[in-house]
Amino acid sequence: MINKIFAILFGLFVYAPAYCATETPVQPRVSIFSTSTDWQAVTGRPLNEYRGEFKGRSSLIGRGLMLYYLDGFPCYGLGGSVQAWIDPNGNSSHHLRLACVAMPKTINFAWIHASRDSDDETTTGILTCEIDGDGGRDFVVDFAKCTRGPDWDDYE
């Protein structure tokens, strides 16, 4: 009896892998990396920190506006500064901190109309803002210069 069990197990270990083998060759995985992982190395330009403030009134704000900075060349957001709540008067205590290889001309946010501390809701769409800089490392996001882009359901 033990010899039969041993023979069956031996057969499974020897012949089963050949029986289960697939005829389809394994395709190598393509590795694609984001250039945002090291824009300084890719462009040869040093990264600098830029600091943005929010101001201005706009009908876009409504009862309040929750913004999330969307990374995009030449900048990516730094830490917790990429999220800001804008009060109905266009004021915010948050500052946007970005690492950039050059001062951006426009920046994009995901946004949602929300009251303070409502940052767990799904955003509505894209808000594109032209920014004003003084030639240094500080800039202003003026809501009068922002345009509402497509909502996520319409985004292509």
SETOR-620233 format. One line per 2 residues: for each residue x negated, y, z negated of C-alpha. Coordinates in pm, whole numbers, plus 32768, in hexadecimal, padded with zeros to 4 digits. Each point is the difference from the previous one (the first is absolute). Example, Ala and Ser with C-alpha at 12.3 -4.5 7.8 and 13.67 -1.06 7.14 Angstrom:
2
7B32/7E3E/7CF4 ~ 7F77/8158/8042
***
This chain:
156
8000/8000/8000 ~ 7EE9/80F2/7FA7
7F4E/7FA2/8141 ~ 8137/805F/80CB
801D/8152/7F50 ~ 7E8D/803E/8039
8023/7FA4/8171 ~ 812A/80EA/802B
7F4D/8124/7F56 ~ 7EC4/7FBC/80C9
80CD/8004/8141 ~ 80A3/814A/7FA0
7EB2/80A7/7FC0 ~ 7F5C/7F77/813A
8115/800D/8107 ~ 80ED/8113/7F84
7F1E/8128/805A ~ 7FE7/7F84/8168
8178/7FCD/8010 ~ 8048/815E/7F75
7F02/80B3/80D9 ~ 808F/810D/80DE
7FAD/8020/816E ~ 801B/817B/7FF4
7EAC/809C/7FBC ~ 7FE9/80F5/7EE0
7FF4/8165/8081 ~ 7EFB/80E4/7F62
8092/8122/7F3A ~ 7FC4/8158/808E
7F78/80F1/7EFE ~ 806B/816A/8026
7F8D/8104/7F07 ~ 8082/815B/7FC3
7F14/811F/804C ~ 8093/80AF/7ED1
7F33/7F1B/7F23 ~ 7ECC/80D1/8045
8040/812D/80DE ~ 7EB6/8098/7F96
7F40/7EDB/8093 ~ 80DB/7FF1/8138
7FEC/8175/8051 ~ 7EAB/8058/7F70
80A2/8127/7F4E ~ 8000/8024/7E87
8142/7FE2/7F3A ~ 8069/8133/7F3B
8118/802E/7F07 ~ 8115/80F0/805E
810D/807C/7F13 ~ 815E/8064/8069
8112/80C4/7F54 ~ 8171/8008/8055
80D0/813B/802E ~ 8122/8096/80BB
8172/7FD3/8020 ~ 80AC/7F2E/8103
814E/7F5C/8036 ~ 7F38/7EBD/8019
7FCE/8000/7E87 ~ 816A/7FF0/7F8E
802A/7F9B/7E91 ~ 7E95/7F95/7FF9
7F0D/7F49/80DE ~ 7F24/7ED7/7FAC
7ED1/7FF2/80E7 ~ 7F05/7EEB/8040
7ECC/805C/80CE ~ 7FCC/7F1B/812C
7E90/7FC4/8046 ~ 7F94/8068/815B
7EBB/8064/80A3 ~ 7F44/80D6/7FA0
8076/7FCC/7E97 ~ 8071/7F03/7F04
809F/8047/7EB0 ~ 7F4A/7FE7/7EB5
809D/7F49/7EDD ~ 8144/806D/7F61
7FF8/8153/80A7 ~ 80AA/7F7B/8139
815A/8013/7F65 ~ 80AE/8146/7FA5
8158/8075/7F99 ~ 806B/8152/808A
810B/80BF/7F41 ~ 8123/80A9/80B8
7F3A/814A/8007 ~ 7ED9/7F61/80B5
7F1C/7FF2/7ED0 ~ 7F36/7EDC/7F83
7F07/7FC8/7EE9 ~ 7F52/7EF8/80D5
7ED0/8039/80D9 ~ 7FB5/7F2A/812D
7E99/7F7E/8001 ~ 7F77/7F79/8146
7EB3/7F71/8075 ~ 7FC4/807E/8161
7EF2/800F/8109 ~ 809A/814D/8070
8114/80EA/7F8D ~ 8147/7F75/808A
80E8/80DB/80CD ~ 813B/7F3A/7FB1
8058/7EFA/7EFF ~ 811C/7F06/7FE5
80D1/7F9C/7ED7 ~ 8102/7EF5/7FC3
811B/80B4/7F50 ~ 814D/7FDD/7F51
80F1/80F9/7F67 ~ 7FE9/7FAF/7E8F
8015/809A/7EAB ~ 7ED0/7FFF/7F1D
7F79/7EA6/7F9C ~ 80C1/7F4B/8112
7ECA/7F6F/80A0 ~ 8077/7E99/8019
80EF/8035/8121 ~ 7FB7/7FA8/816B
7F95/812D/80CE ~ 80D0/808B/811C
7F04/804E/8112 ~ 7EDA/80DA/8069
7FC4/816E/7FB3 ~ 7EE9/80A5/80CC
7F66/813E/7F77 ~ 7F0C/80F7/8098
7F11/8074/7EF5 ~ 7F53/8149/7FBE
7E94/7FFB/7F98 ~ 7F13/8118/7FAA
7ECF/7F5A/809D ~ 7F9F/7F6E/7EB1
8080/7EC4/7F61 ~ 8152/807E/7F88
813D/8002/80CF ~ 8173/804A/7FDA
8124/7F2A/806C ~ 8106/8108/8054
8155/7F5D/8023 ~ 8066/810A/80FB
7F02/7F59/80EA ~ 8080/7E9C/7FD2
80DC/7F43/80F1 ~ 80CF/7ED1/7FBC
7F9B/7EDA/80D8 ~ 80C6/7EC6/8044
80A5/7F3D/7EE9 ~ 7F78/7EA0/7FD4
812E/7F66/80AE ~ 7FB4/80D6/8135
7E85/7FE5/7FEF ~ 7F54/7F63/812A
***
